[in-house]
Amino acid sequence: MTTARQTTDHEKIRKWTEARGGRPAKVKGASRGGVLRIDFRAPEENLQEISWDKFFEIFDSAKLAFLYQDKTESGQESRFNKFVDREQ
């Protein structure tokens, strides 16, 4: 069984994302700085690609942590990720 890991390490998040072809993004029109996402495909209409600097500015100010999985249960590379409150 594979488990998800949690990190706030900017470099680890960036490397994990880029290794899977992802880009930092936020939901268009979201309030309070933005709702963060990792975009793995051609940019979606409701997502706006942002710089890593802007991404981590929002990430830190919202006190988020990155929950991610390296491999699926079958051993394939996983893209599972989620942003969670650091305090939980």
Contacts in CASP RR format, 6 or more apart in sequence:
PFRMAT RR
TARGET T0000
AUTHOR 0000-0000-0000
METHOD contacts of the structure
MODEL  1
MTTARQTTDHEKIRKWTEARGGRPAKVKGASRGGVLRIDFRAPEENLQEI
SWDKFFEIFDSAKLAFLYQDKTESGQESRFNKFVDREQ
1 73 0 8 1.000
2 69 0 8 1.000
2 70 0 8 1.000
2 71 0 8 1.000
2 72 0 8 1.000
2 73 0 8 1.000
2 75 0 8 1.000
2 78 0 8 1.000
3 69 0 8 1.000
4 67 0 8 1.000
4 68 0 8 1.000
4 69 0 8 1.000
4 80 0 8 1.000
4 82 0 8 1.000
5 67 0 8 1.000
5 68 0 8 1.000
5 69 0 8 1.000
5 70 0 8 1.000
6 65 0 8 1.000
6 66 0 8 1.000
6 67 0 8 1.000
6 68 0 8 1.000
6 84 0 8 1.000
7 13 0 8 1.000
7 65 0 8 1.000
7 66 0 8 1.000
7 68 0 8 1.000
8 59 0 8 1.000
8 64 0 8 1.000
8 65 0 8 1.000
8 66 0 8 1.000
8 86 0 8 1.000
10 52 0 8 1.000
10 56 0 8 1.000
10 59 0 8 1.000
12 66 0 8 1.000
13 59 0 8 1.000
13 66 0 8 1.000
13 68 0 8 1.000
14 52 0 8 1.000
16 66 0 8 1.000
16 68 0 8 1.000
16 70 0 8 1.000
16 81 0 8 1.000
17 23 0 8 1.000
17 24 0 8 1.000
17 38 0 8 1.000
17 81 0 8 1.000
20 40 0 8 1.000
20 77 0 8 1.000
20 79 0 8 1.000
21 40 0 8 1.000
22 38 0 8 1.000
22 39 0 8 1.000
22 40 0 8 1.000
23 38 0 8 1.000
23 39 0 8 1.000
23 40 0 8 1.000
23 43 0 8 1.000
23 49 0 8 1.000
24 36 0 8 1.000
24 38 0 8 1.000
24 39 0 8 1.000
24 49 0 8 1.000
24 50 0 8 1.000
24 51 0 8 1.000
24 52 0 8 1.000
24 54 0 8 1.000
24 55 0 8 1.000
25 36 0 8 1.000
25 37 0 8 1.000
25 38 0 8 1.000
25 39 0 8 1.000
25 43 0 8 1.000
25 44 0 8 1.000
25 47 0 8 1.000
25 48 0 8 1.000
25 49 0 8 1.000
25 50 0 8 1.000
25 55 0 8 1.000
26 33 0 8 1.000
26 34 0 8 1.000
26 35 0 8 1.000
26 36 0 8 1.000
26 37 0 8 1.000
26 47 0 8 1.000
26 48 0 8 1.000
26 50 0 8 1.000
26 54 0 8 1.000
26 55 0 8 1.000
26 58 0 8 1.000
27 34 0 8 1.000
27 35 0 8 1.000
27 37 0 8 1.000
27 46 0 8 1.000
27 47 0 8 1.000
27 48 0 8 1.000
28 45 0 8 1.000
28 46 0 8 1.000
28 47 0 8 1.000
28 48 0 8 1.000
32 62 0 8 1.000
33 58 0 8 1.000
33 61 0 8 1.000
33 62 0 8 1.000
34 58 0 8 1.000
36 55 0 8 1.000
36 58 0 8 1.000
36 59 0 8 1.000
36 62 0 8 1.000
36 64 0 8 1.000
36 83 0 8 1.000
37 47 0 8 1.000
38 79 0 8 1.000
38 81 0 8 1.000
39 47 0 8 1.000
39 49 0 8 1.000
40 79 0 8 1.000
43 49 0 8 1.000
59 66 0 8 1.000
59 83 0 8 1.000
63 85 0 8 1.000
63 86 0 8 1.000
63 87 0 8 1.000
64 83 0 8 1.000
64 84 0 8 1.000
64 85 0 8 1.000
64 86 0 8 1.000
65 83 0 8 1.000
65 84 0 8 1.000
65 85 0 8 1.000
65 86 0 8 1.000
66 81 0 8 1.000
66 82 0 8 1.000
66 83 0 8 1.000
66 84 0 8 1.000
67 81 0 8 1.000
67 82 0 8 1.000
67 83 0 8 1.000
67 84 0 8 1.000
68 78 0 8 1.000
68 80 0 8 1.000
68 81 0 8 1.000
68 82 0 8 1.000
69 78 0 8 1.000
69 80 0 8 1.000
69 81 0 8 1.000
70 77 0 8 1.000
70 78 0 8 1.000
71 77 0 8 1.000
71 78 0 8 1.000
72 78 0 8 1.000
72 80 0 8 1.000
END
